[in-house]
Amino acid sequence: MKELCIKYDFKYPEDKLIELAKAVKDLVDEQARFPDWSKREDIKSALKVGLILLLDEHGYPPVERDEVYVEIFEQAENFKKNRQ
């Protein structure tokens, strides 16, 4: 997420970024606890909704850029796929 700040030219406090990253990891781990999660659209949809709400709660990103959300969704899915 820090790379997204640089890529899309916005600032976000480092301490809040760490807190947000931990919350995102917890959400991904919770939503993707089923072995077939990547094939189930209901779980992937719930993950996206959860991420949107979590990001909004933390005020991230502080700019309106749909590309940021798309990249965060991709990172979340790839994170869990690569840890299996």
N, C-alpha and C positions, 0 to 999 in steps of 0.2 A: 504494500500500500504506500510505502514511502516512495517507491519508484514512480507511482502514479502521481504523487505530488509534484515530482520533478518533471515528469513527462507532460502533464497538463498544466504546469505552471501555477500551482496554488500552494498555500502554506497551511500546515496543520501541526499543532504542538506535538513535539516528540513524546512527551509523557502520555498524552491522550492517544497517540498512535499506538503505543505499546499496549495500553489498556484495551483499545479497540481490537487490535490483532488477537489478543487473548480471547476476547469475547467471540470473535469470528471463528477462531479455532474450536472453541467449545460448541458453538452452534453447528459447525460442520460435523464435528464428531458425533453430536447427538442425532442430527438428521440422517447421517450416513452410516448408522450402526448396523444396517441390514446388508448382507452380502450382495444382494441384487439391486442395491439402491441406485446405481448408475443406469439401470435399465427401466426403472420405475418412474414414470413421469409425475406421479402424485408426490413422491418424495422429493424429486428435483424441484418441483413447483413450490413445495413447502419450504425448501431450503432458500429459494430465491425470495419468497415473501419474507421469511425470517431475516435474511440478509438486508433487504430493503428497510425493514423496520429497525433493525439494529443500527444500520448506517445512519438513518434519520435521527435516531435517538442520540447518537454521538455527534451529529452535525457534520458527517463526512459523506461526500466531499462538500466543502463549503461553496462550491460553484455548481451550477447545473450543467453537467456533462454526462450524457447517456453513455458515452464511451467508457467512462470510469466504472459505471455499474457493470457493463458487459465484461470488462476485464476482471473485476472482482469476482463475478460469477464463474468465469473461466478458471481463475486461480483457485477458488474454493473447490470446484469439481476436480481439477488436476491434483490438488493437494491430497485429497482423499484417495483418488485412483492410484496415485504413486506410493501411498503408504500401505496398500494392501499386500 
